[in-house]
Amino acid sequence: MNGWLLAAGTTALGVAAVHIVGGHRDVVRPLLSCGLAGEPKRVLHAVWHMVSIDLVLSGLALLHLSLTDGTPGAGLVAWFVAAHFIAYAAAFLVVTLTVGWPRPLLRLPQWILLLPVAALTAAGAA
């Protein structure tokens, strides 16, 4: 059993839970009640669901990889998931740093949840 990947999978599922519960309250409800046109609103809502599914599947994949240590291709899949979480974190950092908000690193703190998953996954893949 790969402890790093187990920790990464558990953390990823925790991130997914925070995304689903917190995101529904802080993002989805305001989005659905705003005056944005119907089609862009529904596309953004679908993207939120897509990310929810992606986070859950990534966590489950990491848990599976933690139990199948040494399986051919497992390292490549783990590196893919690590890169995936780095890309998500980078997206939040770029957006929050380019808006010009005061104390920007705390305005969109999702990167704080995403980077540990990337680091734990990379440690497990190495």
N, C-alpha and C positions, 0 to 999 in steps of 0.2 A: 504494500500500500504506500502510495506517495502522499506523505503528510502535507506537503506544500499545496498539492492539487486539491486535497481534501479541504484544506483551509480556504483555498481560492474558491472552490465550489460553494462552500457554506457561506462565505462572504458574498459571493455573487447572488446567491438566492436571497440573502438579506437585503442586498441592494435592490433586487427585483421587488421585494416586498415593500421597501420604502418608496420605490418608484410608483408602484401600483396604488398604495394607500395615500401617500402624500401627494403624488402627482394628480390623482383623481380630485383631491380636495383643492389643491393650489393651482392646478393648470387646467384640467378638463372642465370642471364646473364653470370657472370664469370664461373659458373659451366658448363653451356651448351657450352661455348666456350673453355673450357680447354681440355687437352689431355687425360683425364681419359677415360678408356674403356667404350663402349656404355652401357652395362648392369648396372654397378654401377652408372653411370651418370644418367640413367633413373630412377633407384630406388631412388636415392637421390632427383631427381626432383619430383617424385611421393610423397615422404615423405614430401617435402615442401608443396605440394598441400594438403596433408592429414592434416598437421598442420593448414593450412589456413582454411580448412573446420571446423576443430575442434574448432579453436578460434571463428569463426563466430557462430557456433552452441552453444558454451558455452555462448557467449554473449546474444544470443537470448533466451536461456534457463533461464539465470539470469533475463532478462527483464520479461519473462513470470512469473517466480517465484515472482518477485516483485509485480506483479498485482494480484497474487492468494495467498496472505499471509494467512496462516492458513490451506491451503489444506493439507490433510494427505500425508506424504511422502516428502513434499516440503523441510523440514529441512534436511532430509537425502540427497536429490539431491544437495542442496546448499553445504553441507559439502563435498560431492564428488567433486563438481566443485572447491571448495577451495583447497582440497588436490591435485587435478589435477594441479592447477596453482602453488602450492608449489613445486610439483614434477618437473614441467617445469623449474621453477626458480632454483631449486637445481641442475638440470642437467647443466644449463649454468654456475652456480657458480663452480661446481666441475670441469668441463672442463677447465674453464678459470684459476682456481687456481692451476691446476696441470700441466699446460703447461710451466710455468716458465717465463711468459712475465713480463716486467716491468709494473707497475700500472695495474695489471690484472683485477681489478674490472671494469675498463672502456673499456677493450678490447672487451668483449662480453656483452654489457650492457642490453641485453634483460631481464635479471633478474629484472632490475629496473622497467620495465613495468609490469612484471608478478606478483611480490610480492604485489603491491597495490590491484590488482584484488583479490588475495587470502585473503588479510586482510579485504577488504570490504565485500567479500562473507562470511567469517567467522563471521564478526560482524553481518551480516544479518541473518545468520543461528542460531546464539546464542540466 
